[in-house]
């Protein structure tokens, strides 16, 4: 029964991630601007230049979506110690959130498979909340941050090795546009 539950959970996660990827990356290529051709009488160079100047407006700067940030934790720990890389990401997130008012920061806590499932779920949440409280302390409004836990259910490495377990003890921070 547990493997069925894990299979269903993994399918839901996979379908959510693939939908998100399609919406944010692939659909832009499918919905490109329509191109129409108009035939008009030839204009003089002076007329063309004046029309081009009149139609040119300053373009609003489009900020690229900041990269995802992964923060690793020590065994059975949820205390967050920011590094230089975290500060760089934080400034990128702040700038992006100022330009995109509907955007949110999604912080998801994860754990390795050591311990019970319920303990690891709670540990993942403590990790996510630790990072969230740091971001709030650095000036990002709490209502722009969503924190959650996946516990041990979404490993990125093999839990049979110490190196794999270390990679699974993490929080993943991504920007989501609403």
N, C-alpha and C positions, 0 to 999 in steps of 0.2 A: 504494500500500500504506500509505503514511504517513497519508493522509486517512482510510482505513478504520480504522486504529488510533486516530486522533484521534476519529473518530466513535464508535467503541465506548467509548473512554475517557470522552467527554462523556456518552454515554448512561448509563454506570455511575455517574458522578458525579451526574447529574440524578436517576437512580432512587434513589440513596442519600439525596440531599437531600430528595426528595419523601417518601420513607419516614420520614425523621427528622421532617419537618414534620408529617406525619400523626400519628405516634406522640406527639409532644410538644404538638401544638396542636389537631388536629381530633378525635382519638379521645376527648378529654375531653368533647366535646359529645355524642358518640354513646353513651357509657357513663354517663349521668347516673344519679343515685340513683332507685330505684324509689319511687313514691309509693303508699301504700296508705291507704285510708280505713277508719276504724273508727267504728262507731256505739256510743256508750256513753250511760249515763244521765247526766243533767245533774248537775254537781257545784256545790257552793257556791263562792263566790269564795275563801274561806279555804283550802279544800281544793286548789283550783287553784293558788293562790300557793305553798303549801307544797310541792306536787309540783314546780312549776317551779323553785323554789329548790334542791330536792334533786337534780334532774336536771341543773342547770347546773354544768358543770365548766369550769375555765379552759381555753380553747382554746390549743393549741400554735401559736405564731406561725409562719406559713408565709412563708418568704422568697421574693420573686420571683426568677426566674432572671436573673442579671446580663446586661446587654447584651453583645453581641459587641464586641470591640475590634479595630481595624485599625491597624497601625503601618506607616508607609511608610519606605522606606530610600532613600538616595542611590544613584546609579548604581554598580554593582559593589561595594557596601559591605554588610557584615553587622553592623557595630558598632551597638549599640542604645544610644540616649541617651533615658532616660525623661523624660517631660514631666509636667506637673501632672495632666493627664487620665489618664495611665497610673497614677499613684498612687491616684487615685479608684477606678479599675477594680480595681486590685489589692486595695484594702481590701474592696470588694464581693465579689470572688472569695474572699478569705479567710473572710469571714463566711458565705458560702454553703457553702463546703467544710466548715466546722465543723458546720453543721446537716445537711448531706447527705453522709454518709461514703462513699457509692458514687459520688459525682460525680468527674469528672476534667476537667482543663483540656486542651483540644486546641489545639495551636499548629501551624499549617500555614504553611510558608514558600513564597513565590511569587517569580518573577522575570519580567522582561520578555523579549522574544524576541531581544534582542541577545546574540550569542554562540551557542555550540553547546548542543544540548539537554542533554547530559550535564553541561556546566559549569553551566548554569542550574539543573539538578536539585540539584547540590551546593551552589550558592549559596543556593537556597531552604532547604536543610537547615541551612546555617550561620546563616542569619537566624533560623530557628525555634530553634536551639540557643542563640543569643545571648539571645533573649527568655526562654527557659527558664532559663538560668543566672541571669538577673536575678531572675526569680520565686523561684527556689530561694534566692538570696541574701537575699530579702526574707521568708523564713520559710515558703514553701509547700513541702511535702515533694516531692522529685523523683518519687516513685512516684505522685503525683497528677497528673503532667503527662505528656502524650503529645505528642511532636513529630514532624512529618513534613514532607515537601516535595512540592509539586506542580510545581516548576520553572516552566516557561513554559506548561504545558498548560492552565491555567485563567485566562485573562486576563479582567479585568473592564472593560477599555477597549481601544481600538484601538492596536496596537503600531506603527502607521505614524506616529504623532505623538509628539513629546516629552512632551506632557501625558498621553497615554494610557500611554506606557511608565512614566512616573512613578507612575501609579495602580496599575500591575501589579507594581511593586517593593514587596512588602508581606508582612506576616504577618497572618493572621487568627486571633484567639483567641476560642474559644467554650467554654462549659461543656457537658459531656455527662453525662447521668445514666446510670449503668450499669443 
